[in-house]
Every structure is written in structure tokens, then in C-alpha cells.
Amino acid sequence: MLVRYRWAVLGLVLLLVAVAFVGFRAGRSRVATEEVRCLALQAQIGCTLNDGWDVSVPLDVSWTDSNGAFHESGRPDWVGC
């Protein structure tokens, strides 16, 4: 009976790992990019999305440039201030 219990636990652990992996992959593939218009001031950055929503961008943010290089902090170069 102990062997059957171990197989059940192993199967459950493998199932949980598979579900977590599938969820992670699905979440990563839903990243969308779009070109937006932004206004950058000394103390704030505001952008208007294509659907009309206005959003603010933190002044110190992690970001990836158009060449794929990751920047851990700082202001993106495209803000112009």
C-alpha cells in the first residue's frame, strides 16, 4: 500500500508541475506591444493608448529597448527628458 501511495503523490506532484509550467508559458505569451503617444515632463510621464486610455509611467522602471536589451532601472531613452 505504501508503494501505491508514493506513486499517487509522485503523480500529483508531476501534475502540479505540468500545470504550473503551462500557466507560466501561457502568461508569458500574452505580452502585447503597441506604439503610443507620450508626454514626458520632469516629474511625470503620461501616455495615451490607441484605445483612448490615459496611463502614467513610473519615472524609474525596468524596460526592454527595441534591440532586446533589458534595462533594470532608469528612464527609457524614448521619453526625451
C-alpha positions as a Markdown table, in Angstrom:
| # | Residue | x | y | z |
|---|---|---|---|---|
| 1 | Met | 0.0 | 0.0 | 0.0 |
| 2 | Leu | 2.9 | 2.4 | 0.7 |
| 3 | Val | 4.1 | 1.9 | -2.9 |
| 4 | Arg | 0.7 | 2.9 | -4.3 |
| 5 | Tyr | 0.7 | 6.0 | -2.0 |
| 6 | Arg | 4.1 | 7.0 | -3.3 |
| 7 | Trp | 3.0 | 6.7 | -6.9 |
| 8 | Ala | -0.1 | 8.8 | -6.2 |
| 9 | Val | 2.0 | 11.5 | -4.6 |
| 10 | Leu | 4.5 | 11.5 | -7.4 |
| 11 | Gly | 1.7 | 11.7 | -10.0 |
| 12 | Leu | 0.1 | 14.6 | -8.2 |
| 13 | Val | 3.5 | 16.4 | -7.9 |
| 14 | Leu | 4.1 | 15.9 | -11.6 |
| 15 | Leu | 0.6 | 17.1 | -12.5 |
| 16 | Leu | 1.1 | 20.3 | -10.4 |
| 17 | Val | 4.5 | 20.9 | -12.1 |
| 18 | Ala | 3.0 | 20.5 | -15.5 |
| 19 | Val | 0.0 | 22.8 | -14.7 |
| 20 | Ala | 2.4 | 25.4 | -13.4 |
| 21 | Phe | 4.6 | 25.2 | -16.5 |
| 22 | Val | 1.6 | 25.5 | -18.8 |
| 23 | Gly | 0.3 | 28.5 | -16.9 |
| 24 | Phe | 3.7 | 30.2 | -16.9 |
| 25 | Arg | 4.1 | 29.7 | -20.7 |
| 26 | Ala | 0.5 | 30.9 | -21.4 |
| 27 | Gly | 1.1 | 34.1 | -19.3 |
| 28 | Arg | 4.4 | 34.9 | -21.0 |
| 29 | Ser | 3.0 | 34.6 | -24.5 |
| 30 | Arg | 0.3 | 37.2 | -23.8 |
| 31 | Val | 2.6 | 40.2 | -23.7 |
| 32 | Ala | 1.4 | 42.8 | -26.2 |
| 33 | Thr | 3.2 | 45.9 | -27.5 |
| 34 | Glu | 1.9 | 48.9 | -29.3 |
| 35 | Glu | 3.2 | 52.3 | -30.3 |
| 36 | Val | 1.7 | 55.1 | -28.2 |
| 37 | Arg | 2.0 | 58.9 | -27.8 |
| 38 | Cys | 3.6 | 60.1 | -24.5 |
| 39 | Leu | 4.2 | 63.4 | -22.9 |
| 40 | Ala | 7.3 | 63.5 | -20.6 |
| 41 | Leu | 7.8 | 66.1 | -18.0 |
| 42 | Gln | 10.4 | 66.5 | -15.4 |
| 43 | Ala | 8.2 | 64.8 | -12.7 |
| 44 | Gln | 5.9 | 62.5 | -14.6 |
| 45 | Ile | 5.3 | 60.6 | -17.9 |
| 46 | Gly | 1.8 | 60.2 | -19.3 |
| 47 | Cys | 0.8 | 58.2 | -22.3 |
| 48 | Thr | -2.4 | 57.8 | -24.4 |
| 49 | Leu | -3.0 | 54.3 | -25.6 |
| 50 | Asn | -4.6 | 53.5 | -29.0 |
| 51 | Asp | -7.9 | 52.7 | -27.3 |
| 52 | Gly | -8.1 | 56.1 | -25.7 |
| 53 | Trp | -7.0 | 55.2 | -22.2 |
| 54 | Asp | -4.5 | 57.5 | -20.5 |
| 55 | Val | -1.9 | 55.9 | -18.3 |
| 56 | Ser | 1.1 | 57.1 | -16.3 |
| 57 | Val | 4.6 | 55.5 | -16.5 |
| 58 | Pro | 6.8 | 55.4 | -13.3 |
| 59 | Leu | 9.9 | 57.5 | -13.5 |
| 60 | Asp | 12.2 | 54.6 | -12.6 |
| 61 | Val | 11.1 | 51.5 | -14.4 |
| 62 | Ser | 12.5 | 48.2 | -15.8 |
| 63 | Trp | 12.2 | 48.1 | -19.5 |
| 64 | Thr | 13.4 | 46.4 | -22.7 |
| 65 | Asp | 14.6 | 48.5 | -25.6 |
| 66 | Ser | 13.9 | 47.8 | -29.3 |
| 67 | Asn | 17.2 | 45.8 | -29.6 |
| 68 | Gly | 16.0 | 43.5 | -26.9 |
| 69 | Ala | 18.4 | 44.8 | -24.2 |
| 70 | Phe | 17.0 | 44.8 | -20.7 |
| 71 | His | 17.4 | 47.8 | -18.5 |
| 72 | Glu | 16.8 | 47.2 | -14.8 |
| 73 | Ser | 16.0 | 50.8 | -13.9 |
| 74 | Gly | 16.2 | 54.3 | -15.1 |
| 75 | Arg | 14.2 | 56.4 | -17.5 |
| 76 | Pro | 13.7 | 55.0 | -21.1 |
| 77 | Asp | 15.6 | 57.0 | -23.7 |
| 78 | Trp | 12.5 | 57.5 | -25.8 |
| 79 | Val | 10.9 | 59.8 | -23.2 |
| 80 | Gly | 13.1 | 62.6 | -24.3 |
| 81 | Cys | 13.7 | 64.3 | -20.9 |
